[in-house]
Each structure stands twice: as C-alpha cells, then as structure tokens.
C-alpha cells in the first residue's frame, strides 16, 4: 500500500471514529435530558401540591443558613412584622396580557419586611406598569405591625447574562435576595434566602398582586432530548452517505487512472 493510500485510510478511520463518538455523545445527552425531564416533572408536581396547602408560619431566621428554598417553593406562608419605611427595589418584568389585568413592561415592587421574631424577608408587593413606576403611581407599603399572607418563592438565578442594576433608580432584573442585599440594602442583617409574593386580603389596584395558581417552571427537557436523539440518529446516516460517496469518488479516480 502506498503512503498516500495509507494516509487516506487512516484519515477515513479517524473521521469514522469521530462521527461514531459524536453519535454516542448525542445519545448520552439525550438520555441525560430524559433524566432531567423526570426530575423537572417531579419538581413541578411537588410545587403544585405545595401551592394548594394552607399557609404555614415562615421558616425562622435561625434555619435560613441551612434552608433549601427549592424544597418549599410555592408554599403559602404567614409573616408577622412590618414593612421597612426605607428601601424599595423595582425589578423589571414584562407580563403577558391577561384579561382585566395590567400587563406589558413594568416592575415588580419589592419591599423589605422585618419579621417580629427577627430577620428580613423581601416581599414582592406586585406589578406596576413602566409609565407609573417612577411617579408615585402606586400605593406605598402599609405601616405598622401586621400579619400578611403570601407565597414563598425560591430566588431567581443570577447568570452571566444578567444585566447590571441601575442603582440610581433602585432597579434590578431578578428577585434574588442575596444580590439585592449586596447591591441595594447593604446594612440589613439576616436576610431570608427566599422572597414572598404577597397576597393581600383586601383588593389593591397597584401594585397588582402576583397571579397565583400558575406554576412558573420552564420545562423543555423533552424537546432537548428529542433534539439530541435526532442528532444521534442522523450522524451515522450522514456518515454512511459520506462513505458511499467517498467510495464512488475513489472508484471513479481509479477507473480514470487505469485509462
């Protein structure tokens, strides 16, 4: 066998190995997404069940250091204490249109709530349209000691794509207690690793309370799994077509050289 043919054979073998390895990797990723799908469905089912529970007392500040908010996400809770007069964050959001409700670009109004037993919980008091968020177009937080009811939520994730806050306007992009404390409310003591969507007993115009009952989990794992499985199936097929075409080209070259 000539050096040229030997190099060609080695190159073909290497390409085949790479393609088969890619197909195997795609299949593994597909099965991994199926595992994630099962985990996410269980998570949604647990959260949906908790959302229907009766309100319970908010976890005590002494438990916050070891608390996993994911395990109590969407749990209705009771809080005793008072809203702090100083400090309020606006979290940008664009709400989908729902009949009879404000929607479009605007802000969640997040106000610190100091618990009677110690510690601070950030309360999402609701949504205010963008054009009303900076001109006193909504109600201030009530004053004095009170007991409120809400739904406990895990903190939103902060990633590389999360925009920088506008400190001059107390505007941020996610409700993440640790981040809010770091950038806006640095003098607070113990802050809960979760926040609460307030559900006031009386009817309030603005801020418009969060609509409860819709479990807001993104679940595209089945879509991702099918994509990986499709790639795993297509890769060997494309490899076969490539090998057949290569063989035809080599045969044609051999026939031409024979003449």
N, C-alpha and C positions, 0 to 999 in steps of 0.2 A: 504494500500500500504506500502510495506517495505521501510526502509530508503534507501536501495540500489537502488530499482526501482525508488524511488522519486528523488534521486540524478542523476540517469541516465536520467530521463525525463527532469530534469532541465538543465542538460548538453546538451541534444539534442535541447531543446528550445533555449538555448543560442547560440549554433552553427548555428542553422537555422536563428536566428535574425542577427548574424554577417554576414552570407553569403548573406542574402537579403539586408542588409545595404551596403555591398560591391557592389552588383549589382546596387543598386540605385546610389551609388557614381560613379561607372563607367559610368552609363548613363548620369549623370550630367556633368562629364568631357567630354564625347562625344559631348554633346550639346554646352559646352563651346568652344571646339575646332572648332565646326561649326561656332560659332560667330567669333572666331579668323580668320577663313578662309575667311569670308565675309569682315572683316576688312583688311586682307592682300591683297585680290584681289582688293579692292578699292584703297589701298595704291599703288599697282603696276600700276593700271590704271592711277592714278594721276601722278606718277613719269614718266610713259611712255609719257603722254601728255606733261608734262613739258619739257622732253628731246627734243621734237620737236619744242619748242618755239625759237624765235630769242633771241640772247644774250641781257641781260639787265645789267645795272650797278650793281656792287657788293653792297650788303647792307652796309650802312655806319657804321663806328665803334660805333657811338652813339646808334645804335639799337641792338648791339650784346648781351647786357646783358639780353634782354627780347626775343631774337630771338629763335624760334624753328626750327633748321635746317631740321627737318623731313618734314616741310611744303614746303621747297624749294629744296629738294633733287633732283638732276639731272637737275636743272635749268642751262642752258647756261648763262655765265656771262662775263662781261668785267671788267678788272682790269687795273688801271694806277698806275705806280710806278716803283720800281726797285728791283731786287734780291739783297739780302744782300750778301756781299762778304764772310762773316764769318758765318759758320753754315750750316750743311747739315746732314740730317738723312737718314739712309738706313733701309728700312722696309722689312723684309724677306717675300717672297711670292714664291709660286710655280705655275707658269702659265700653263694651259692646252695647248697642242700643237695645233697651228693654222697655216694653210698654209702660208708660206712666212714670218712668224714672229718668233722672239726669244721666247723660252718657257723653261719650267723646273724651277729648283730652281734659285733664284736670289733675287734682291732687287728693291723695288720702291725707287727712289731717290727723297727725299722730301726737298725742299729748301725754306726758309722763303722769303717772298716777302713783301716789305714795301710799303704800299699804299701812293700815293701822298697826300691824304686827312687825313692820319694818320691811324695807326693800322698795324698789320702784319697778313698776310694770308699765311698758309703753302701751297706750290704748289707741287703737285706730278708731277714731270717732266717726269716720265716714268720708264720703266723697264730696268734693266741691269743684264745680266746673272751673276751667282755667281763667275765664274772664271775671270770676268772683272771688278768686283765691287771695288776692292781694289788696282788696279794697273793703275789708270788713263786711263781705257779702255773706257771712255765715255766723252762726251762733258761737259765742265763746263757751269754753268749758264751764260747767256749773261749779259753784264754790261751796265749800263746807264739807263736813263728813257725810258720807253716803255709802250705800251698798249698791253695786252695779252688777249686771249680768252680761256675760259676753261669751265668745267662743275662742278658746286658746288656739293659737297658730304657731307652727314652727317658724324660725327665722328664714327669710329669703336668702338664697345663696348670693355671695359676692364673688364675681369672677373677673377675669382679665378684661372682659368686655363691658363691665360695669363702669358707667361714666363717673367723672369726678363730681362731687357735690358743689352746689352753689351756696357757699357759706353766708354770703351777704343776705340771701333770702331764706336761709334755713331749708333749702330744697335738696332732696336726695332722690335716689332712683329705686331703692329697695328698702323694705322694712326689715332691717337687721339690727337688733338691739345693741350688739357689740359695736357695730360700725357707728350707729347713731351716738352712742356714748363716747366713742373715740373722737368723733369729728364735731359734734354739736353740744353735748352735755357732759363735759369732762369732769365736772365737780360732783356728779352723782355718786352715791355709794354703791350698795348692792343693787344691780340691775338684773331683772329676770332674763334668762336665755331664750325667752319666747315673747310674743306680744299677744294682745287680746283684741278681737273685733267686737266693739261694744254693740249691744243690742238693747237700746233704751226702751223702757216700758211705755213711755209716752211717745206720741208721734212728733217727729222732728223733721223740719224741712231740710236745712243744710247745717252741718254736714249730713249727707244722705247715708244712713247706716248701710253697712255691707249686707248684700243679699245672701242670707244663709240658706243652705239646702243644696248648693251645688258644690260637689267635691272637686276642687281645682287641682287635679293631678294630670300632668301630661303623660300619656301612655302610648308611645309609638313603637314599643319594642317588637310587636308582631310585624309591623311594617319594616323595621330594620332587619329582623330575622329573615323575612322573605327576600329582602334585597341581597343579603349575604348568601342565602341558599341559591338564589338565581345566579349569582356570580360563580358560586362553586360548581353549578351545573354547566354554565356556559364556557368556563375556562377549558375543560377537557375537549369540548366540542370545537372550540376555536383552535385548539392545539391539533386536533385531528385534521381539520381543514388545512392548517398550515403545513403539516407533514405531507399530506396528499399533494398539495400544490408544489411543495419543495421537491417531492419525488418526481413529479411531472417535469419540472424545470430541469432537474438533473438528467432525466431520461432524454429530454429534448437536446440538451447540451451534448450528451454522449452520442446521440444519433448524428448530430451535425458534425462532431469531430471525426466520426467514422467515415464521413463522406469527404 
